[in-house]
Amino acid sequence: MRFLRTLLVLFLCASSFACAADKDYVITISTSHGDIVAVLFDDTPEHKSNFIKLAEAGRFDSTEFQRVMKNFMIQGGDVFTKENLPPQEWPTLPAEIRPHYYHKKGMIAAARQPDGINPERRSNGSQFYITIGKVYDELELTTDMQELQKSLMKYMELGSQADLKNEYIRLYNEQKFDSLTNLILSKRDELEKSLNVKLTKDFTPEQIEAYTTVGGVPHLDKEYTVFGEVIQGLEVAEEISNTSTNTRDRPIEPVFMTVKVERMSKKKIEKEYNYSYPDDK
């Protein structure tokens, strides 16, 4: 009898663990523009648990999306300013920068201080941002534009490249900057071969597909902790990004938020929000 009871306990424990693993948290960020629904990633556990604790305690409520930049991102959740905590006392989180998460449109990441004063890239303990970005042409996306520009300046000093230099100057003086960019990009392969330099950036096929179709903010990759993803209401985030702002990128009409958390089975999340978990892709 005792043996059977032990087996029953073990079975119930295993079942409970399986049920727990089959559920997830659905995050709903409500604003005057509408709701943004998201899930957070299991393999960024510090950021996930911290966000959930803040949300369940109601500490995000009445914070704002206080930094908004069109074609870039919206940032909010400044709990500690709302609570009058001195900046030097703001808690931070250890970086959880995962190479398989990148800044495609709709990803949620943690704000942080710059590398100069934060070499460990620790995250702010409450502030997060949602990426908007833009859709990239593949050539532009995969080119190191800064190095390309430097190489082009060097290349145009060659006597054989007088025509290229004159065309560059003409487009610049006429302020035809799109045409100028196209001219610079068209010379990438030629410059790599002639100057023996690497002018391309390394992206996975998945990243290239995302950034050239959905869009995003690729220059932030590997710099910040990406810990979640919008699964509904991305158009709301985009609408917020288009609001009028002052010179400090703060919305002229404040965009307040309330955040709630709901436990739901992963199957239901996938069905209701047409979402596929990363491990299932």
C-alpha positions in Angstrom: 0.0 0.0 0.0 2.8 2.4 0.9 4.5 1.6 -2.4 1.3 2.4 -4.3 0.9 5.7 -2.4 4.5 6.6 -3.3 3.9 5.9 -7.0 0.7 8.0 -6.9 2.6 10.9 -5.3 5.4 10.6 -7.9 2.8 10.5 -10.7 0.9 13.6 -9.4 4.2 15.5 -9.0 5.2 14.6 -12.6 1.8 15.6 -13.9 1.9 18.9 -12.0 5.3 19.6 -13.5 4.1 18.8 -17.0 1.0 21.0 -16.6 3.2 23.8 -15.3 5.6 23.5 -18.2 2.6 23.5 -20.6 1.5 26.9 -19.4 2.9 30.4 -19.9 2.2 34.0 -18.9 0.4 36.3 -21.3 1.2 39.9 -20.8 -1.3 42.6 -21.7 -0.1 46.2 -21.8 -3.2 48.4 -22.0 -2.9 52.0 -23.3 -5.3 54.7 -24.6 -4.2 53.5 -28.1 -5.2 49.9 -27.5 -3.7 46.7 -26.0 -0.4 45.2 -26.7 -0.2 41.4 -25.9 3.1 39.6 -25.4 4.9 36.5 -24.2 8.2 36.4 -22.4 11.0 33.9 -23.1 11.9 31.1 -20.7 15.6 31.3 -21.4 15.8 34.8 -20.1 14.6 33.8 -16.7 15.8 36.8 -14.7 14.1 39.3 -17.0 10.9 37.2 -17.3 10.4 36.7 -13.6 11.3 40.3 -12.8 8.7 41.6 -15.3 6.0 39.3 -14.0 6.6 40.3 -10.4 6.4 44.0 -11.3 3.3 43.5 -13.3 1.5 41.3 -10.7 2.3 43.9 -8.0 0.8 46.6 -10.2 4.0 48.6 -10.2 3.9 49.2 -14.0 0.5 50.8 -13.7 0.5 54.5 -14.4 4.0 54.5 -15.9 4.3 55.8 -19.4 5.9 55.1 -22.7 8.1 58.0 -22.0 10.5 57.7 -25.0 9.1 57.3 -28.4 11.0 57.3 -31.7 9.3 56.8 -35.1 10.8 53.8 -37.1 12.8 52.9 -34.1 11.1 51.9 -30.8 8.9 52.8 -27.9 10.3 52.7 -24.4 8.5 52.7 -21.1 7.9 51.1 -17.7 9.9 53.6 -15.6 8.7 52.2 -12.3 11.5 53.6 -10.1 11.0 57.2 -11.2 7.3 56.8 -10.5 8.2 55.5 -7.0 10.6 58.4 -6.4 13.6 56.1 -6.0 16.9 57.9 -6.5 18.6 56.8 -9.8 21.7 55.6 -7.9 19.5 53.1 -6.1 17.7 51.6 -9.2 18.1 47.8 -9.3 19.6 46.2 -12.4 19.5 42.7 -13.9 22.3 40.6 -15.2 22.5 40.6 -19.0 20.8 37.6 -20.7 21.8 38.3 -24.3 21.0 35.3 -26.4 22.3 35.0 -29.9 19.1 33.5 -31.2 17.0 36.5 -30.2 17.4 39.6 -32.3 15.6 42.9 -32.8 13.0 42.2 -35.4 9.9 44.3 -35.3 7.8 43.5 -32.2 10.5 42.2 -29.9 10.7 43.3 -26.3 14.1 44.2 -24.8 15.5 45.7 -21.7 16.8 49.3 -21.6 20.2 49.8 -20.0 23.0 52.3 -19.4 25.8 52.7 -22.1 28.8 50.4 -22.1 31.1 53.2 -20.8 29.5 53.1 -17.4 27.9 49.6 -17.7 30.5 47.3 -19.3 28.6 44.2 -18.1 25.5 45.4 -20.0 23.3 45.0 -17.0 19.6 45.8 -17.7 17.5 48.5 -16.1 15.3 46.8 -13.5 12.1 47.9 -15.0 12.3 49.9 -18.3 11.7 48.0 -21.5 11.3 48.8 -25.1 9.4 47.4 -28.1 11.1 47.5 -31.4 9.5 49.0 -34.5 12.4 49.8 -36.9 12.1 49.5 -40.7 12.2 47.0 -43.5 15.7 46.8 -45.1 17.0 46.0 -48.5 19.3 43.0 -48.2 22.3 44.8 -49.7 21.9 47.7 -47.2 21.3 45.3 -44.3 24.4 43.2 -44.9 26.8 46.1 -45.6 29.0 47.7 -43.0 28.1 51.3 -44.1 30.6 53.0 -41.9 33.5 50.9 -43.3 32.1 51.2 -46.8 32.1 55.0 -46.6 35.7 55.1 -45.3 36.9 52.7 -48.0 35.1 54.7 -50.7 36.8 57.9 -49.6 40.2 56.2 -49.9 39.2 54.6 -53.3 38.1 57.9 -54.8 41.5 59.5 -54.2 43.0 57.2 -56.9 43.5 58.9 -60.2 41.6 56.2 -62.0 38.4 57.0 -60.0 38.0 60.7 -61.0 34.6 60.1 -62.6 33.3 58.3 -59.5 34.5 61.2 -57.3 32.8 63.7 -59.5 29.5 61.8 -59.5 29.7 61.5 -55.7 30.3 65.2 -55.3 27.4 66.0 -57.7 24.9 63.9 -55.9 26.0 65.3 -52.6 25.7 68.9 -53.7 22.3 68.3 -55.2 21.3 66.6 -51.9 20.2 63.4 -53.7 21.0 61.3 -50.8 19.0 58.2 -51.8 20.9 58.1 -55.1 24.2 58.7 -53.3 23.5 55.8 -51.0 22.7 53.6 -54.0 26.0 54.7 -55.6 28.0 53.8 -52.5 26.3 50.4 -52.1 26.9 49.6 -55.8 30.6 49.8 -55.2 30.8 47.4 -52.2 32.0 44.3 -54.0 34.4 46.3 -56.2 35.9 47.9 -53.1 36.2 44.6 -51.2 38.2 43.1 -54.1 40.3 46.2 -54.9 41.2 47.1 -51.3 41.1 43.6 -49.8 38.7 44.7 -47.0 35.6 43.1 -45.5 32.6 45.3 -45.9 29.8 42.9 -45.1 28.0 42.1 -41.8 27.3 38.5 -40.8 23.6 37.7 -40.5 21.8 34.3 -40.3 19.4 33.5 -43.1 16.6 33.8 -40.5 17.7 37.3 -39.6 17.9 38.4 -43.2 14.4 37.1 -43.9 13.0 38.9 -40.8 14.8 42.2 -41.4 13.9 42.3 -45.2 10.2 41.4 -44.7 9.0 42.3 -41.2 11.7 44.8 -40.4 13.4 45.8 -37.1 16.5 47.4 -35.6 19.5 45.2 -36.5 22.2 47.5 -35.1 20.9 46.7 -31.5 21.6 43.0 -31.9 23.9 41.4 -29.3 23.9 44.7 -27.4 20.7 44.4 -25.3 18.8 41.6 -23.7 15.8 40.6 -25.8 13.4 38.8 -23.5 9.9 38.8 -25.1 7.8 39.2 -28.2 4.5 41.0 -29.1 2.0 38.4 -30.3 -1.0 40.8 -30.8 -1.4 44.6 -31.0 1.8 45.4 -32.8 -0.1 48.0 -34.7 -0.8 49.7 -31.4 2.9 49.9 -30.6 3.5 51.4 -34.1 0.7 53.9 -33.6 2.4 55.0 -30.3 5.7 55.4 -32.1 4.1 57.8 -34.5 2.7 60.2 -31.8 4.0 63.8 -31.6 6.9 64.2 -29.2 9.0 67.0 -27.8 12.7 67.5 -28.4 13.5 64.8 -25.9 11.4 62.2 -27.7 8.7 62.3 -25.0 5.1 62.2 -26.2 3.4 65.5 -25.9 0.2 63.7 -25.0 1.3 61.2 -22.3 0.9 57.5 -23.1 0.1 55.7 -19.8 0.0 52.0 -19.4 -1.5 49.3 -17.1 0.0 45.8 -17.3 -1.8 42.6 -16.3 -0.6 39.0 -16.4 -2.6 35.9 -17.1 -1.6 32.2 -17.0 -2.7 30.3 -20.0 -1.9 27.0 -21.7 0.6 27.2 -24.5 -1.7 25.4 -26.8 -4.4 28.1 -26.2 -1.9 30.9 -26.7 -0.8 29.4 -30.0 -4.4 29.0 -31.1 -5.7 32.3 -30.0 -2.8 34.4 -31.0 -1.5 32.4 -34.0 1.9 32.2 -32.3 4.5 29.5 -32.4 6.9 29.1 -29.6 10.6 29.3 -30.6 11.4 25.7 -29.8 8.5 24.6 -32.0 9.6 26.6 -35.1 
